Amino acid sequence: MTATDPSHVVATVWRMESARIVATLARLVGDVGLAEELAQDTMVIALEQWPVAGVPEHPASWLTATAKHRAVDLLRRQGRYREKLAELGRTTPQVTDPDLAAELDDYVGDDLLRLIFTTCHPVLPTESRVALTLRLLGGLSTDEIARAYLVPEPTVGKRITRAKRTLAEKRVPIELPPPAEAADRLASVLQVIYLIFNEGYAATAGEDWMRPALCTEALRLGRVLAGLAPDEPEVHGLVALMELQASRTPARTGADGAPVLLQDQDRRRWDRLLIRRGLTALDRAGSTLGPYVLQASIAACHARASTPADTDWERIAALYEVLAYVAPSPVVELNRAVAVGHAYGPARALAIVDAVDLPGYPLLPAVRGDLLAKLDRAAEARAEFLRAAAMTRNSRERDLFTARAAALLA
């Protein structure tokens, strides 16, 4: 027992263990929504019992065991106990009260992997995949997700509810995808995790340039996935990319919270531990030319440069050219233009930008404005920065673009 405040212990352990508990229950009961309800019931029991009986010596084990026993009781009441044992490849024990919890302990890793593939299933819309993943695997409350994405809490609640209902109605099995679907399903999982990270790294809207909590959750999910799928190069590539990008966080804002662009950052403030972790993950990815490995290789070029002048822009431009072939998109072309501008001059880069079609994307006129400014076309550059400021929904980004436009009046 411990004297620590029981409610605080419950909240802490829940954030750490909820994904594992829900994953195990989901495999047992075959329903993500029901699994979450059982897990939540277990947390309520802990909140009721621990202040009276004291916090168990091993609180995580207590929560897990209690949740499993509640699931077994439910299956017995529903008459599905023997059916589920058969599905698990077990013969029905001859004892009256079998310890099914112990039978399931060896499956935790597989259960988490199944849950990740389920919450990121392509049958769900992207925003629902993100919300459900953050809820079940990130342990975030509906309110926390709503605040992170600046949407009303009822909206997030409806997305999560619809997602669980869709999985049940479509009879989506809580299992690893068959080999024929594995690559596409893994791509969906990686996309969801990176979407979460990107929203934290460069917030779409609101008053803050970044939302570090989302970056932290995405990194945690990526590290978990890398542990569960150690032979997947793109998983390590995504982890490497997120680690390397997250390493810049301390230098990405000034004392007043205003954005500091990459070329102006004090690289002494970059997190060297995250850089080492990112480079290690990139080594684990090997020489596969997948989109996340390529993007991580680009981030590594920046991480290895002690000053902006040391950056190997020609290599970055070449990597973007390969990325544009492997995973073509207008955003990749825009980023390639930035690299080409640094490596070969703004005129060559502007020709690339002028061929990019990204309606409503504020970074397109911002990049164009920067290139025009370098070509001494100040009036045109100012107009592009003002256009970018009018497009963005992030106030910090708007201030940045407005300041760039004002500087061109001097």
C-alpha positions in Angstrom: 0.0 0.0 0.0 1.0 3.6 -0.4 0.0 7.0 1.0 -0.2 8.6 -2.4 -3.6 10.2 -3.2 -5.7 7.4 -4.7 -7.5 9.5 -7.3 -4.2 10.8 -8.6 -2.8 7.2 -8.8 -5.9 6.0 -10.7 -5.6 8.8 -13.2 -1.8 8.3 -13.7 -2.1 4.5 -14.1 -5.1 4.8 -16.4 -3.2 7.1 -18.8 -0.3 4.6 -18.8 -2.2 1.3 -19.0 -5.6 2.1 -20.5 -4.6 1.2 -24.1 -3.3 -2.2 -23.0 -6.4 -2.9 -20.9 -8.8 -1.9 -23.7 -6.7 -3.9 -26.2 -6.9 -7.1 -24.2 -10.6 -6.7 -23.5 -11.4 -5.9 -27.1 -9.9 -9.2 -28.3 -11.8 -11.0 -25.6 -15.3 -9.5 -26.1 -14.8 -8.6 -29.8 -16.2 -5.1 -29.6 -14.1 -1.9 -29.2 -16.9 0.1 -27.6 -17.8 -2.6 -25.1 -14.1 -3.0 -24.2 -13.8 0.6 -23.4 -17.0 0.6 -21.3 -15.6 -2.4 -19.3 -12.3 -0.6 -18.8 -14.0 2.6 -17.7 -16.1 0.6 -15.3 -12.9 -0.8 -13.8 -11.5 2.7 -13.3 -14.7 3.7 -11.5 -14.3 0.7 -9.2 -10.8 1.7 -8.4 -11.9 5.2 -7.6 -14.5 3.8 -5.2 -12.3 1.1 -3.6 -8.8 2.5 -3.4 -9.6 5.4 -1.1 -11.1 2.9 1.3 -8.9 -0.2 1.0 -5.8 1.6 0.0 -3.8 1.7 -3.3 -2.7 -1.8 -4.3 1.0 -2.5 -4.3 0.8 -3.1 -8.1 -2.0 -0.8 -9.2 -1.6 -1.5 -13.0 -1.9 -5.3 -12.4 -5.0 -4.7 -10.2 -6.7 -2.7 -12.9 -5.9 -5.3 -15.6 -6.9 -8.3 -13.6 -10.2 -6.6 -12.5 -11.0 -5.6 -16.1 -10.4 -9.1 -17.3 -12.6 -10.7 -14.7 -15.4 -8.3 -15.5 -15.1 -9.3 -19.1 -15.2 -13.0 -18.3 -18.3 -12.4 -16.1 -20.0 -10.6 -19.0 -19.2 -13.4 -21.4 -20.6 -16.0 -19.0 -23.8 -14.0 -18.7 -24.1 -13.7 -22.4 -23.5 -17.4 -22.9 -20.4 -16.7 -25.1 -17.7 -18.0 -22.8 -17.1 -21.3 -24.4 -17.4 -19.8 -27.9 -14.7 -17.2 -27.0 -12.4 -19.9 -25.6 -12.7 -21.8 -28.8 -11.8 -18.7 -30.8 -8.7 -18.3 -28.6 -7.7 -21.8 -29.4 -8.3 -23.0 -25.9 -10.3 -26.1 -24.7 -12.8 -25.3 -22.0 -11.2 -25.9 -18.6 -13.0 -28.4 -16.3 -12.8 -26.1 -13.3 -15.7 -24.0 -12.1 -13.9 -20.7 -12.1 -11.0 -20.7 -14.6 -8.5 -17.9 -14.5 -8.9 -16.6 -18.0 -6.9 -13.5 -17.1 -3.8 -15.6 -16.7 -4.5 -17.3 -20.0 -4.5 -13.9 -21.8 -1.3 -12.4 -20.3 0.9 -13.6 -23.1 -1.1 -11.7 -25.7 -0.6 -8.1 -24.6 1.7 -7.1 -27.4 -0.5 -8.7 -30.1 -3.6 -7.1 -28.6 -2.1 -3.6 -28.8 -1.2 -4.2 -32.4 -4.7 -5.4 -33.2 -6.2 -2.4 -31.5 -4.0 0.1 -33.4 -5.0 -1.5 -36.7 -8.7 -1.5 -35.6 -8.8 2.2 -34.6 -7.1 3.2 -37.8 -9.2 1.0 -40.0 -9.9 2.5 -43.5 -13.7 2.0 -43.0 -13.6 5.0 -40.7 -13.2 8.7 -41.9 -9.7 10.1 -41.1 -11.0 12.5 -38.4 -12.7 9.5 -36.7 -9.6 7.4 -36.8 -7.6 10.2 -35.2 -10.1 10.8 -32.4 -10.6 7.1 -31.7 -6.8 6.4 -31.6 -6.2 9.3 -29.3 -9.0 8.1 -27.0 -8.2 4.5 -26.8 -4.4 4.4 -27.4 -3.5 7.8 -26.2 -5.7 7.8 -23.1 -6.9 11.3 -23.8 -10.3 12.4 -22.7 -12.9 13.7 -25.1 -12.3 17.2 -23.7 -8.5 17.0 -24.2 -8.9 15.9 -27.8 -11.4 18.7 -28.4 -9.1 21.3 -26.9 -6.2 20.0 -28.9 -8.0 20.3 -32.2 -10.0 23.4 -31.3 -13.4 21.8 -32.0 -16.4 21.5 -29.7 -16.3 18.6 -27.3 -19.7 17.2 -28.5 -18.2 17.0 -32.0 -15.3 14.8 -30.8 -17.7 12.8 -28.8 -19.9 12.1 -31.8 -16.9 11.2 -33.9 -15.8 8.6 -31.3 -19.3 7.2 -30.9 -19.9 7.0 -34.6 -16.5 5.3 -35.1 -17.2 2.6 -32.5 -20.7 2.1 -33.9 -19.3 1.8 -37.5 -16.7 -0.8 -36.4 -19.5 -2.8 -34.8 -22.0 -2.5 -37.6 -19.4 -3.3 -40.3 -18.3 -6.3 -38.1 -14.7 -5.2 -38.4 -12.7 -8.0 -36.7 -10.2 -7.0 -34.0 -7.3 -8.8 -35.6 -4.2 -8.2 -37.6 -5.0 -7.7 -41.3 -4.5 -10.6 -43.7 -1.2 -10.4 -45.7 -3.0 -9.0 -48.8 -4.2 -6.0 -46.8 -1.2 -5.5 -44.5 0.6 -2.8 -46.4 -2.4 -0.6 -46.9 -3.6 -1.0 -43.4 -0.1 -0.2 -42.0 0.0 2.9 -44.2 -3.3 4.0 -42.6 -1.9 3.5 -39.1 1.2 5.5 -39.9 -0.8 8.2 -41.5 -3.0 8.6 -38.4 0.0 8.8 -36.1 1.8 11.3 -38.3 -1.4 13.4 -38.6 -1.5 13.6 -34.8 2.1 14.6 -34.7 1.8 17.3 -37.4 -1.2 18.9 -35.7 0.9 19.2 -32.6 4.0 20.4 -34.5 2.3 23.1 -36.6 -1.2 23.8 -35.3 -3.8 24.3 -38.1 -5.7 27.0 -36.2 -5.8 28.9 -32.9 -3.4 31.0 -30.8 -0.5 28.6 -30.4 2.2 27.8 -33.0 2.5 24.3 -31.5 0.6 21.8 -29.3 3.4 19.8 -27.7 1.0 17.3 -26.0 -0.1 16.0 -29.4 3.5 15.6 -30.5 4.2 13.7 -27.2 1.2 11.3 -27.8 2.2 10.7 -31.4 5.8 9.9 -30.4 4.6 7.5 -27.7 2.3 5.7 -30.2 5.1 5.5 -32.8 7.5 4.1 -30.2 4.9 1.5 -29.1 4.3 0.5 -32.8 8.0 0.2 -33.4 8.3 -2.2 -30.5 5.3 -4.2 -31.8 6.4 -4.3 -35.4 10.2 -4.2 -35.3 10.7 -5.6 -38.8 8.7 -2.8 -40.6 11.2 -0.2 -42.0 8.5 2.5 -42.5 7.5 2.3 -38.8 11.1 3.1 -37.8 11.2 5.7 -40.5 8.2 7.5 -39.0 9.6 7.3 -35.5 12.9 8.7 -36.8 11.1 11.5 -38.6 9.1 12.5 -35.5 12.0 12.3 -33.1 14.2 14.5 -35.4 11.4 17.0 -35.9 10.5 17.1 -32.2 14.2 17.8 -31.4 13.7 21.3 -32.8 10.8 22.1 -30.5 12.8 24.2 -27.9 14.1 26.5 -30.6 10.9 26.8 -32.7 9.4 29.7 -30.6 10.8 32.8 -29.1 10.3 34.0 -25.5 7.0 35.6 -26.6 5.8 32.4 -28.2 6.3 33.8 -31.7 7.5 31.3 -34.4 11.2 31.0 -35.2 11.8 29.6 -38.7 14.3 26.8 -39.3 17.0 29.0 -40.8 16.8 31.4 -37.8 16.8 28.8 -35.0 19.5 28.5 -32.4 20.6 25.0 -33.0 22.3 24.8 -29.7 18.8 24.5 -28.2 17.9 21.5 -30.3 17.4 18.3 -28.1 20.5 16.2 -28.7 18.9 13.1 -27.1 16.0 13.2 -29.5 18.4 13.6 -32.4 20.3 10.6 -31.3 17.2 8.6 -30.9 16.0 9.7 -34.4 19.3 8.8 -36.1 19.2 5.4 -34.3 15.7 4.8 -35.6 16.7 5.8 -39.1 19.6 3.3 -38.9 17.1 0.6 -37.9 14.9 1.5 -41.0 17.8 0.4 -43.3 18.0 1.4 -46.9 14.3 1.1 -47.8 13.1 4.1 -49.8 9.7 4.4 -48.3 8.1 7.9 -47.8 8.7 8.1 -44.1 12.3 6.8 -44.3 13.0 9.4 -47.1 11.5 12.2 -45.0 13.5 11.1 -42.0 16.6 11.2 -44.1 15.8 14.8 -45.0 15.3 15.7 -41.4 18.6 14.0 -40.6 20.4 16.3 -43.0 19.2 19.2 -40.9 20.0 17.5 -37.6 23.6 16.8 -38.7 24.2 20.4 -39.8 25.6 22.5 -36.9 24.7 25.7 -38.7 22.2 26.6 -41.5 25.2 27.2 -43.8 26.4 23.6 -43.2 23.1 22.1 -44.5 23.6 19.8 -47.5 20.8 21.3 -49.6 21.8 19.4 -52.7 21.3 16.1 -50.9 18.0 17.3 -49.5 16.8 18.4 -53.0 17.8 14.9 -54.4 16.0 13.2 -51.6 12.9 15.3 -52.3 13.1 14.3 -56.0 13.0 10.6 -55.0 10.2 11.3 -52.5 8.2 13.0 -55.3 8.6 9.8 -57.3 7.7 7.4 -54.5 4.9 9.5 -53.0 4.0 12.3 -55.3 1.9 15.2 -53.9 1.7 19.0 -54.3 3.1 19.4 -50.7 6.1 17.3 -51.6 6.7 19.5 -54.7 6.4 22.6 -52.6 9.0 21.3 -50.2 11.2 20.2 -53.1 11.0 23.8 -54.4 12.3 25.1 -51.1 15.3 22.7 -51.2 16.0 23.6 -54.8 15.9 27.3 -54.0 18.6 26.8 -51.3 20.7 24.5 -53.5 20.4 26.1 -56.9 18.8 29.5 -56.5 15.4 31.1 -56.2 14.7 31.4 -60.0 14.8 27.6 -60.5 12.7 27.1 -57.4 10.0 29.6 -58.5 9.5 27.6 -61.7 8.6 24.6 -59.6 6.3 26.6 -57.2 4.4 28.1 -60.1 3.4 24.6 -61.2 2.1 23.6 -57.8 -1.7 23.6 -57.3 -2.7 23.8 -53.6 -5.8 25.9 -53.3 -6.2 27.5 -49.8 -2.8 26.2 -48.6 -1.1 29.3 -46.9 2.4 27.9 -47.2 2.2 28.0 -51.1 2.0 31.9 -51.3 4.4 32.1 -48.3 7.1 30.1 -50.1 6.4 32.0 -53.3 6.7 35.3 -51.4 10.1 34.2 -50.0 11.4 33.3 -53.4 10.2 36.6 -54.9 11.8 38.5 -52.1 15.2 36.8 -52.9 14.7 37.8 -56.5 14.2 41.5 -55.4 10.6 41.5 -56.5 9.5 43.1 -53.3 6.0 44.3 -54.3 5.0 40.9 -55.6 6.5 39.2 -52.6 4.6 41.4 -50.2 1.3 40.6 -52.0 2.1 36.9 -51.6 2.8 37.2 -47.9 -0.5 39.1 -47.4 -2.3 36.4 -49.3 -0.8 33.8 -47.0 -1.8 35.7 -43.9 -5.4 35.9 -45.2 -5.5 32.1 -45.7 -4.1 30.8 -42.4 -6.3 30.1 -39.4 -3.4 30.1 -37.0 -2.9 33.6 -35.4 0.9 33.1 -34.8 1.4 32.1 -38.4 -0.7 35.1 -39.5 1.5 37.4 -37.5 4.6 35.9 -39.1 3.3 36.4 -42.6 2.1 39.9 -41.9 5.5 40.8 -40.4 7.3 39.4 -43.5 5.0 41.6 -45.7 5.6 44.7 -43.6 9.4 44.2 -43.7 9.3 44.5 -47.5 8.0 48.1 -47.3 11.3 49.3 -45.8 
